[in-house]
Amino acid sequence: MNLHWLIRASRWARNPPSPARVKLVLAIIAICMALFIVEHVLGWPDWLTVNSTPRGRIGF
């Protein structure tokens, strides 16, 4: 761990984030985890998959 991170941690310990900021970060993490779990359980939908085109050709 370098000195920059230790200084940042000491500043954060002296002035912790507000409860609203902590709730916001935890909500974002929860949403990301929920999306990951849904994708892992249900899989990637076919309608979101890009159709491949032959190399060097633009498909219209």
N, C-alpha and C positions, 0 to 999 in steps of 0.2 A: 504494500500500500504506500503510495507516495504522499508527500507532505501536503500537496494540494487537496487531496481528499480528506486528510485529517483536519485541515483548517476548515473546510466546508462542513464537516461533521460537527466541529466545535461550534461554528456559527449556528447551525441548525439546532443544536442542543440548547443554545442560549435563547434563540427565537424560534420556537417550534411553529409549524404551519397551523393555520386556523382550523377548527373542526369542520368548517364547510369545505375547505380545500382537501382535507383528508377524506371526507365523504365523497367528493368528486372523483378523486383518484381511485378510491375503492370501487365506485360505481363503474368507472371505465374499465378497470381490471375485470370486474364481474361480467360486464357485457362482452368483453373479448373472450373470456373463458366460456361463456354460454355459446357464442358463435362457434368456437372451436369444437365444443362438445356436440353441437347440432350437426356441424359438418362431418365430424368423425362418425357419428351414429347413423345419420341419414345419407351421407355421401354428397358428392358434388352434383348438382342438378345438370341434366343433359342440356337444357336450354341455355345454360351459362357457358358451355364449352364451345370454344371457337372451332369452326370447321377448318381443317387443314387444306391448304391449296398446294398444287404442285410447285416445286421450287422454281423461282424465276418467273412465275406467272401470277398476275393479279386476278383473283376471281371475282366476277361481278354477277 
